[in-house]
Amino acid sequence: MSLRNRIEELERVDPGLIELTLDDGSTRAFPGLSAKEFVIRGMDQIRERSGPIFDAIGRAVDGRNCGRLWQLLRAMWCGPVDTPEKGNSC
């Protein structure tokens, strides 16, 4: 499934609150954003190297109501998502 199809699929359903779980167990919520808006804003913040999504992506270990789109943003920011054995390279 292409990224576009996945985003469109997430847009068709009421996605609920986008929430990332961070490496320390805390969560960061992004109310009012659809999956598409989350990715667009995330890409902008990665280019600017600043913002709440940018800050959370580097520490995210899981995401809710956004599929694996947080991993796409993380890969854009710091390369492929690290395995626990490799540690966090960001």
C-alpha positions in Angstrom: 0.0 0.0 0.0 1.4 3.4 -0.9 1.8 6.2 1.6 -0.9 8.2 -0.2 -3.4 5.3 0.1 -2.5 4.8 3.7 -3.1 8.5 4.5 -6.4 8.5 2.6 -7.4 5.4 4.5 -6.7 7.1 7.8 -8.5 10.2 6.7 -11.7 8.2 5.9 -12.1 7.1 9.4 -12.3 9.4 12.4 -8.7 9.1 13.5 -9.2 10.4 17.0 -6.4 12.1 18.9 -2.9 11.7 17.5 -0.7 10.8 20.3 3.0 9.8 20.4 4.5 7.8 23.3 8.0 9.0 24.1 11.0 7.0 25.3 10.4 8.0 28.9 6.8 6.6 28.9 5.2 10.1 28.7 2.9 11.0 25.8 2.6 14.0 23.5 -0.8 14.7 22.0 -1.6 16.6 18.8 -5.3 17.6 19.0 -7.1 18.8 16.0 -4.7 17.3 13.4 -5.7 14.8 10.9 -3.0 12.3 9.8 -2.4 14.3 6.7 -2.0 17.6 8.6 0.3 15.8 11.1 2.6 14.7 8.3 2.6 18.1 6.5 3.3 20.0 9.7 5.9 17.4 10.8 7.8 17.7 7.5 7.7 21.5 7.8 9.0 21.4 11.4 11.8 18.9 10.4 12.9 21.4 7.7 12.9 24.2 10.2 14.4 22.0 12.9 11.9 23.3 15.4 8.4 22.7 16.7 6.4 20.4 18.9 6.2 17.5 16.4 9.9 17.9 15.6 10.7 17.6 19.3 8.5 14.6 19.9 9.5 12.6 16.8 13.1 12.2 17.9 11.9 10.6 21.2 8.9 8.7 19.9 8.7 4.9 20.4 5.0 4.4 19.5 2.1 6.3 17.9 -1.6 6.1 18.2 -4.2 7.2 15.6 -1.6 8.0 13.0 -0.6 4.5 11.9 3.1 4.4 11.3 3.3 7.9 9.9 5.4 9.0 12.9 8.0 6.5 11.7 8.1 8.1 8.3 8.7 11.5 9.9 11.4 10.0 12.1 13.1 8.4 9.1 13.1 11.8 7.4 14.7 13.4 10.5 17.3 10.8 11.6 17.3 7.8 9.2 15.5 4.5 9.6 13.9 3.8 13.0 16.5 2.2 15.3 16.1 -1.2 16.8 16.5 -1.4 20.6 19.8 -3.2 20.1 21.2 -0.3 18.1 20.0 2.4 20.4 18.8 5.9 19.4 21.1 7.6 16.9 19.2 10.9 16.8 
